[in-house]
Amino acid sequence: MAVLYLRFLMIYSTSDYERVQHNYEKILGYYDSDDTKKSSTSVIPIPDQTQTLEVTMGMNLYALSGFDAVAGQIEVVGSIQMSWYNERDTSNVDTSTLAIYVVPLSVMWTPSVVLVNAIDTVEKVGSSTYRPRYNLYTGFVEWNPRVILKAACDPDVTYYPFDRQTCSFIFTPWNYNSQQINLTLSSSTIDTSQYDLNSAWSLVETNAETYISGENYYANFTISIQRQYMYFTINLVMPILLLSTLTGFIFLLPAASNERVGFSITCFLAFVVLLQTVMQFLPESSLPMSLLSYYIIVMMMFSSAICLINIMTLRLYQSAERDDFVPGFLKTFVQIIQCTICRKWKKTSAIEDYRDLNVDWATVGRLLDIFFFIAFLAAQGGFTFLFLLPLGLRS
Ligand SMILES: *[C@@H]1O[C@H](CO)[C@@H](O)[C@H](O)[C@H]1NC(C)=O
């Protein structure tokens, strides 16, 4: 208070200072007198108590301190604007001086607004650091306490890391029903004019609305945020894409090098590691799961299929060493593939060529390798397109 008085002292002449001081004493005295102190902060400040007091609410967003998809919570720094008319008797005040008075919270009636979906507090919004500004002439009270809000927010990670999250902050004047307090909004959005940019999330839009549920009025402030995906694209999506491209190339490794199975198992394990990394950032929830997790699982299935087929083809190469007879179905298969390739590359003369083809094990192995290489590359490309296109379209 002393600082406050000092400021008035500097701004206004001594006589005016005394008038302001007189008014402060009237305000504080009114509330401080033994009988009225308690009741004045308890009674809703309207002459006719059967009427409804209109409280106007707004929200100002300064910063997004964090969104934790795993814990399902959002934390923001902001301020809550509340205003109403405090219609009490002002007959004994001096109306020739300052109109607006900053009064201590302890002598004022305030709507005890709580954040319904808060996860770290059950206290009402606003600390006594922030005092209401009271217009003595009109009775208009403005109270804008700064707040750090931690609210529950159900994450939707389907399109992770290109996901967009919508979180709500729901307030209600806890002790009062809709007969006593009517909530209105000062704006249909949250005021973000003083918002500080966040490096992990960009603010897409905000919305504010009120609704009645049961006996109470609720104010619903919603913010939509979009993940800044560059970090995750470079550190997570790129390695996954590169690795899935790599797995198909196993078929181009010479069978004699004996590296094939080792290589495919290494690819499989690398997918396991990447899956673990992705899971660190995602909530342990099945509804809904991230498309990226599904993509990795499908790639792991491809990887194990490639491993199996490799083991089979290695057996083929072994048969070649033993000089076994090539079974008929394999011969036909090889001829079909060769024919297709021939027609593509050599056009006419190929038709006669393939009939007299000498199909031995080496040809079978080589052709199967090329066949599976192309087949897997195409299938993986198709799946990559299918899974990552919806993600990419959202960025
Ligand atoms: C709050 O508003 C948002 C956006 O309009 C809406 O999606 C959400 O369902 C509302 N929450 C409640 C509890 O009404």
The ligand as an SDF file (V2000), in Angstrom:
LIG
                    3D

 14 14  0  0  0  0  0  0  0  0999 V2000
  -14.7880  -26.9180  -25.5500 C   0  0  0  0  0  0  0  0  0  0  0  0
  -14.7380  -26.3380  -26.8420 O   0  0  0  0  0  0  0  0  0  0  0  0
  -14.1510  -27.1670  -27.8370 C   0  0  0  0  0  0  0  0  0  0  0  0
  -14.0590  -26.3740  -29.1100 C   0  0  0  0  0  0  0  0  0  0  0  0
  -15.2490  -25.7500  -29.4460 O   0  0  0  0  0  0  0  0  0  0  0  0
  -14.9670  -28.4290  -28.0000 C   0  0  0  0  0  0  0  0  0  0  0  0
  -14.3540  -29.2660  -28.9530 O   0  0  0  0  0  0  0  0  0  0  0  0
  -15.0360  -29.1390  -26.6600 C   0  0  0  0  0  0  0  0  0  0  0  0
  -15.8540  -30.2790  -26.7760 O   0  0  0  0  0  0  0  0  0  0  0  0
  -15.6020  -28.1880  -25.6010 C   0  0  0  0  0  0  0  0  0  0  0  0
  -15.5560  -28.8820  -24.3060 N   0  0  0  0  0  0  0  0  0  0  0  0
  -16.6220  -29.0710  -23.5730 C   0  0  0  0  0  0  0  0  0  0  0  0
  -16.4250  -29.7910  -22.2890 C   0  0  0  0  0  0  0  0  0  0  0  0
  -17.7200  -28.6710  -23.9140 O   0  0  0  0  0  0  0  0  0  0  0  0
  1  2  1  0
  1 10  1  0
  2  3  1  0
  3  4  1  0
  3  6  1  0
  4  5  1  0
  6  7  1  0
  6  8  1  0
  8  9  1  0
  8 10  1  0
 10 11  1  0
 11 12  1  0
 12 13  1  0
 12 14  2  0
M  END
$$$$
